[in-house]
Amino acid sequence: MGKITKREIIAFLLGIFALFLFESIYDWEGTKKVVRQGYRDGYNSVRMDN
């Protein structure tokens, strides 16, 4: 088995990014809902801590 090259690492990271991008576009409504819920939860969490 050979060494893992820089080219293989870059290809792997680009593949992960492409999957993330494809999933975000494919389920855009779900992505917006989850982002808004996360923002609301984080905002409310910070407000409660103060």
C-alpha positions as a Markdown table, in Angstrom:
| # | Residue | x | y | z |
|---|---|---|---|---|
| 1 | Met | 0.0 | 0.0 | 0.0 |
| 2 | Gly | 1.4 | 3.4 | -1.0 |
| 3 | Lys | 1.3 | 6.7 | 0.7 |
| 4 | Ile | -1.7 | 9.0 | 0.6 |
| 5 | Thr | -0.9 | 11.9 | -1.7 |
| 6 | Lys | -1.9 | 15.5 | -1.5 |
| 7 | Arg | -3.9 | 15.0 | -4.6 |
| 8 | Glu | -6.0 | 12.3 | -3.0 |
| 9 | Ile | -6.7 | 14.4 | 0.0 |
| 10 | Ile | -7.8 | 17.3 | -2.1 |
| 11 | Ala | -10.1 | 15.0 | -4.2 |
| 12 | Phe | -11.6 | 13.6 | -1.0 |
| 13 | Leu | -12.3 | 17.1 | 0.4 |
| 14 | Leu | -13.8 | 18.3 | -2.9 |
| 15 | Gly | -16.0 | 15.2 | -2.9 |
| 16 | Ile | -17.3 | 15.9 | 0.6 |
| 17 | Phe | -17.9 | 19.5 | -0.3 |
| 18 | Ala | -19.7 | 18.5 | -3.5 |
| 19 | Leu | -22.0 | 16.1 | -1.6 |
| 20 | Phe | -22.8 | 18.8 | 1.0 |
| 21 | Leu | -23.6 | 21.3 | -1.8 |
| 22 | Phe | -25.7 | 18.8 | -3.7 |
| 23 | Glu | -27.7 | 17.9 | -0.6 |
| 24 | Ser | -28.2 | 21.5 | 0.3 |
| 25 | Ile | -29.6 | 22.4 | -3.1 |
| 26 | Tyr | -31.6 | 19.2 | -3.5 |
| 27 | Asp | -33.5 | 19.7 | -0.2 |
| 28 | Trp | -33.4 | 23.5 | -0.1 |
| 29 | Glu | -36.6 | 23.9 | 1.9 |
| 30 | Gly | -35.4 | 21.5 | 4.5 |
| 31 | Thr | -32.0 | 23.2 | 4.7 |
| 32 | Lys | -33.6 | 26.6 | 5.2 |
| 33 | Lys | -35.8 | 25.2 | 8.0 |
| 34 | Val | -32.9 | 23.5 | 9.8 |
| 35 | Val | -30.7 | 26.7 | 9.6 |
| 36 | Arg | -33.5 | 28.9 | 10.9 |
| 37 | Gln | -34.2 | 26.5 | 13.8 |
| 38 | Gly | -30.5 | 26.3 | 14.7 |
| 39 | Tyr | -30.3 | 30.1 | 14.6 |
| 40 | Arg | -33.3 | 30.4 | 16.8 |
| 41 | Asp | -32.1 | 27.8 | 19.3 |
| 42 | Gly | -28.6 | 29.5 | 19.5 |
| 43 | Tyr | -30.1 | 32.9 | 19.9 |
| 44 | Asn | -32.5 | 31.8 | 22.7 |
| 45 | Ser | -29.6 | 29.9 | 24.4 |
| 46 | Val | -27.5 | 33.0 | 24.5 |
| 47 | Arg | -30.3 | 35.1 | 25.8 |
| 48 | Met | -31.0 | 32.7 | 28.6 |
| 49 | Asp | -27.4 | 32.5 | 29.8 |
| 50 | Asn | -27.2 | 36.3 | 30.4 |
